[in-house]
Amino acid sequence: MKHRLLRVNELLKRELSTILTREMHFDGVLVTLNQVDVTPDLKHAHAYVSVLGAKEGQTAAMAKLEENRVVLQTALAKSVVLKYTPHLVFHLDDSIERGARVFEILQQIETPAEKTE
């Protein structure tokens, strides 16, 4: 990946994260912006969001993000100067939950040395 694209990804992640914490409030869940991937033409930005909380809260948080997408894009355009303001596309990122599940499974597996003792 090009260095410019990496810098734009990090810039959008930092600014969008700041906008989310300052402008939006989510009830009963913790919303974290994990990663932003911008297409090479800088017209679309895929934002991967992790939502910790109840399943209903995850659905509500993603719906709220989608409802306020235009507002978030407008705030992003004011804080980041690019030729095009990227069209935001939000994706639910469950990698933290999957990683925790893998860690639980690994802890449940006994090593051969523990069985012989």
C-alpha positions as MATLAB code, in Angstrom:
seq = 'MKHRLLRVNELLKRELSTILTREMHFDGVLVTLNQVDVTPDLKHAHAYVSVLGAKEGQTAAMAKLEENRVVLQTALAKSVVLKYTPHLVFHLDDSIERGARVFEILQQIETPAEKTE';
ca = [
       0.000    0.000    0.000;
       1.230    3.491   -0.794;
       2.548    5.687    1.980;
       0.091    8.457    1.151;
      -2.843    6.064    1.440;
      -1.576    4.862    4.831;
      -1.298    8.450    6.047;
      -4.823    9.250    4.821;
      -6.151    6.101    6.543;
      -4.592    7.119    9.859;
      -5.696   10.738    9.509;
      -9.304    9.759    8.803;
      -9.261    7.234   11.655;
      -8.005    9.829   14.136;
     -10.402   12.560   13.014;
     -13.445   10.302   12.718;
     -12.725    8.811   16.139;
     -12.565   12.313   17.610;
     -15.843   13.260   15.931;
     -17.545   10.096   17.189;
     -16.488   10.661   20.792;
     -17.374   14.362   20.736;
     -20.611   14.375   18.728;
     -22.324   11.013   19.261;
     -23.506    9.233   22.387;
     -24.419    5.550   22.477;
     -26.541    4.110   25.285;
     -25.326    0.926   26.951;
     -22.523    0.099   24.503;
     -18.924    1.058   23.906;
     -18.180    2.032   20.301;
     -14.581    1.973   19.071;
     -13.258    2.800   15.630;
     -10.697    0.102   14.832;
      -9.609    0.847   11.286;
     -10.358    3.002    8.270;
      -9.527    1.796    4.763;
      -9.737    4.333    1.958;
     -10.003    3.250   -1.653;
      -7.099    4.359   -3.881;
      -9.241    7.047   -5.545;
     -10.086    8.476   -2.055;
     -13.821    8.461   -2.800;
     -14.900    5.722   -0.368;
     -13.779    5.023    3.178;
     -14.624    1.755    4.915;
     -14.753    2.308    8.675;
     -14.527   -0.822   10.835;
     -16.320   -0.262   14.124;
     -16.231   -2.490   17.186;
     -19.285   -2.352   19.448;
     -19.000   -3.913   22.898;
     -22.270   -4.601   24.647;
     -25.538   -6.411   24.138;
     -26.472   -7.683   20.674;
     -29.430   -5.270   20.512;
     -27.071   -2.439   21.398;
     -24.746   -3.423   18.562;
     -27.592   -3.297   16.066;
     -28.816    0.034   17.434;
     -25.306    1.541   17.365;
     -24.708    0.492   13.760;
     -28.130    1.878   12.772;
     -27.333    5.163   14.523;
     -23.989    5.405   12.713;
     -25.690    4.788    9.375;
     -28.392    7.376   10.139;
     -25.779   10.009   10.982;
     -23.407    9.140    8.133;
     -24.023   12.429    6.288;
     -23.472   14.465    9.450;
     -20.244   12.584   10.145;
     -19.050   13.112    6.555;
     -19.791   16.838    6.832;
     -17.860   17.128   10.102;
     -15.020   15.120    8.559;
     -14.935   17.440    5.533;
     -14.563   20.442    7.854;
     -11.627   18.929    9.736;
      -9.768   17.140    6.911;
      -8.902   18.871    3.660;
      -8.979   16.423    0.750;
      -9.963   16.852   -2.877;
     -12.937   14.530   -2.282;
     -14.612   13.859    1.014;
     -14.825   10.062    1.168;
     -18.221    8.372    1.293;
     -18.278    6.590    4.659;
     -19.296    2.941    4.811;
     -19.548    1.444    8.298;
     -18.812   -2.228    8.971;
     -19.226   -4.088   12.251;
     -15.822   -5.452   13.277;
     -16.120   -8.455   15.570;
     -12.428   -9.361   15.509;
     -11.989   -8.547   19.217;
     -14.785  -10.948   20.171;
     -13.394  -13.659   17.878;
      -9.918  -13.175   19.362;
     -11.284  -13.462   22.901;
     -13.125  -16.661   21.937;
      -9.937  -18.174   20.456;
      -8.068  -17.230   23.634;
     -10.741  -18.977   25.764;
     -10.463  -22.120   23.632;
      -6.683  -22.127   23.934;
      -6.935  -21.827   27.714;
      -9.318  -24.809   27.837;
      -6.913  -27.049   25.963;
      -4.600  -28.854   28.331;
      -0.993  -29.318   27.380;
       0.455  -32.876   27.463;
       2.730  -31.941   30.416;
      -0.312  -31.017   32.539;
      -2.029  -34.355   31.803;
       0.884  -36.465   33.033;
       1.288  -34.640   36.350;
];
